[in-house]
Every structure is written in C-alpha cells, then in structure tokens.
Amino acid sequence: MLYLRLKKNTDFQKLFKRGNRVYSPQITMLWQPSKSNVMGIALSKKHGKAVKRNRIKRIIRAAYSNNLHKLDSAISVVILPKVGEELTFRSVEKSINACIKRINASCQSGLKH
C-alpha cells in the first residue's frame, strides 16, 4: 500500500491546528481522516545535525510503510519523534503500531470529523 507525502506548510498547519493527537513513548502522531493516505514528518534541529535527522526520517518512513496496511481507513498524519529518545527501527515500528491501534479504535468509536 502506498502513501503520499505531506510537503506544503499549509497542509502541516491544518493538522497541527485541527488534527487529533495520539501518543506513544517515542512518537506523537497528529492525524485526521482524509481521502488518501498522506504522511509527513516534523523534526527540529534539536534532534541533531542533518545526517542524524535524515536517518530518523528514513527509519520513520520505513516503519510507517511497513505498517500502513493495518490502518482501517485513509488518514493524513504528521509524525513527531520525541527529542532525546534513541530511535531504532524496532522501537519506532512498535510505537507506530501502538498509535495505529489507537487511531483505528477512535475511528470505530465515531471520532471522525
């Protein structure tokens, strides 16, 4: 299953203002129902220099695409990794799995906008 990427600042701002939040120990996900699966990553310079930030983004993209099939409906999502956490592929994948379970539960309970 493929996903599109969020690239425009206005799209990020919509999710920051109106999106629902789901938390896990390593990441925070801002999500909103949409027509297709769209994902963006927001990282600050507090995470390290460019090489480290790019590695974090690659890990998050791979973990998200591996677990995308578990989503019940299409969503727009921004993933915010927490500063100071050691992000490995397994830990990020576990956190994304937990967030996806919470998103599916809230979609079924009628939290759709």
Contacts in CASP RR format, 6 or more apart in sequence:
PFRMAT RR
TARGET T0000
AUTHOR 0000-0000-0000
METHOD contacts of the structure
MODEL  1
MLYLRLKKNTDFQKLFKRGNRVYSPQITMLWQPSKSNVMGIALSKKHGKA
VKRNRIKRIIRAAYSNNLHKLDSAISVVILPKVGEELTFRSVEKSINACI
KRINASCQSGLKH
1 37 0 8 1.000
1 65 0 8 1.000
1 68 0 8 1.000
1 69 0 8 1.000
2 37 0 8 1.000
3 36 0 8 1.000
3 37 0 8 1.000
3 38 0 8 1.000
3 39 0 8 1.000
3 64 0 8 1.000
3 65 0 8 1.000
3 68 0 8 1.000
4 36 0 8 1.000
4 37 0 8 1.000
4 38 0 8 1.000
4 39 0 8 1.000
5 38 0 8 1.000
5 39 0 8 1.000
5 40 0 8 1.000
6 12 0 8 1.000
6 15 0 8 1.000
6 38 0 8 1.000
6 39 0 8 1.000
6 40 0 8 1.000
6 76 0 8 1.000
6 78 0 8 1.000
11 38 0 8 1.000
11 76 0 8 1.000
12 40 0 8 1.000
12 42 0 8 1.000
12 78 0 8 1.000
14 32 0 8 1.000
15 30 0 8 1.000
15 31 0 8 1.000
15 32 0 8 1.000
15 76 0 8 1.000
15 77 0 8 1.000
15 78 0 8 1.000
16 30 0 8 1.000
16 78 0 8 1.000
18 32 0 8 1.000
18 113 0 8 1.000
19 30 0 8 1.000
19 31 0 8 1.000
19 32 0 8 1.000
20 30 0 8 1.000
20 31 0 8 1.000
20 32 0 8 1.000
20 103 0 8 1.000
20 106 0 8 1.000
20 111 0 8 1.000
20 113 0 8 1.000
21 28 0 8 1.000
21 29 0 8 1.000
21 30 0 8 1.000
22 28 0 8 1.000
22 29 0 8 1.000
22 31 0 8 1.000
22 99 0 8 1.000
22 102 0 8 1.000
22 103 0 8 1.000
22 106 0 8 1.000
23 29 0 8 1.000
23 99 0 8 1.000
24 94 0 8 1.000
24 95 0 8 1.000
24 96 0 8 1.000
24 98 0 8 1.000
24 99 0 8 1.000
25 82 0 8 1.000
25 85 0 8 1.000
25 95 0 8 1.000
26 81 0 8 1.000
26 82 0 8 1.000
26 85 0 8 1.000
26 87 0 8 1.000
26 91 0 8 1.000
26 92 0 8 1.000
26 94 0 8 1.000
26 95 0 8 1.000
27 60 0 8 1.000
27 79 0 8 1.000
27 80 0 8 1.000
27 81 0 8 1.000
27 82 0 8 1.000
27 92 0 8 1.000
27 95 0 8 1.000
27 96 0 8 1.000
27 99 0 8 1.000
28 79 0 8 1.000
28 80 0 8 1.000
28 82 0 8 1.000
29 77 0 8 1.000
29 78 0 8 1.000
29 79 0 8 1.000
29 80 0 8 1.000
29 96 0 8 1.000
29 99 0 8 1.000
29 103 0 8 1.000
30 77 0 8 1.000
30 78 0 8 1.000
30 80 0 8 1.000
31 75 0 8 1.000
31 76 0 8 1.000
31 77 0 8 1.000
31 78 0 8 1.000
31 103 0 8 1.000
32 75 0 8 1.000
32 76 0 8 1.000
32 77 0 8 1.000
32 113 0 8 1.000
33 73 0 8 1.000
33 74 0 8 1.000
33 75 0 8 1.000
33 76 0 8 1.000
33 107 0 8 1.000
33 112 0 8 1.000
33 113 0 8 1.000
34 74 0 8 1.000
34 75 0 8 1.000
34 76 0 8 1.000
35 74 0 8 1.000
36 74 0 8 1.000
37 68 0 8 1.000
37 71 0 8 1.000
37 74 0 8 1.000
37 75 0 8 1.000
37 76 0 8 1.000
38 75 0 8 1.000
38 76 0 8 1.000
38 77 0 8 1.000
39 61 0 8 1.000
39 64 0 8 1.000
39 76 0 8 1.000
39 77 0 8 1.000
39 78 0 8 1.000
39 79 0 8 1.000
40 77 0 8 1.000
40 78 0 8 1.000
40 79 0 8 1.000
41 57 0 8 1.000
41 60 0 8 1.000
41 61 0 8 1.000
41 78 0 8 1.000
41 79 0 8 1.000
41 80 0 8 1.000
41 81 0 8 1.000
42 78 0 8 1.000
42 79 0 8 1.000
42 80 0 8 1.000
43 53 0 8 1.000
43 56 0 8 1.000
43 57 0 8 1.000
43 81 0 8 1.000
44 83 0 8 1.000
45 53 0 8 1.000
46 83 0 8 1.000
47 53 0 8 1.000
47 56 0 8 1.000
47 81 0 8 1.000
47 83 0 8 1.000
47 84 0 8 1.000
56 81 0 8 1.000
56 87 0 8 1.000
59 87 0 8 1.000
59 88 0 8 1.000
59 89 0 8 1.000
59 92 0 8 1.000
60 79 0 8 1.000
60 81 0 8 1.000
60 87 0 8 1.000
60 92 0 8 1.000
60 96 0 8 1.000
62 89 0 8 1.000
63 89 0 8 1.000
63 92 0 8 1.000
63 93 0 8 1.000
63 96 0 8 1.000
64 77 0 8 1.000
64 79 0 8 1.000
64 96 0 8 1.000
66 93 0 8 1.000
67 93 0 8 1.000
67 96 0 8 1.000
67 97 0 8 1.000
67 100 0 8 1.000
70 97 0 8 1.000
70 100 0 8 1.000
70 101 0 8 1.000
70 104 0 8 1.000
71 100 0 8 1.000
71 103 0 8 1.000
71 104 0 8 1.000
72 104 0 8 1.000
72 107 0 8 1.000
72 108 0 8 1.000
73 107 0 8 1.000
75 103 0 8 1.000
79 96 0 8 1.000
81 87 0 8 1.000
81 92 0 8 1.000
85 91 0 8 1.000
END
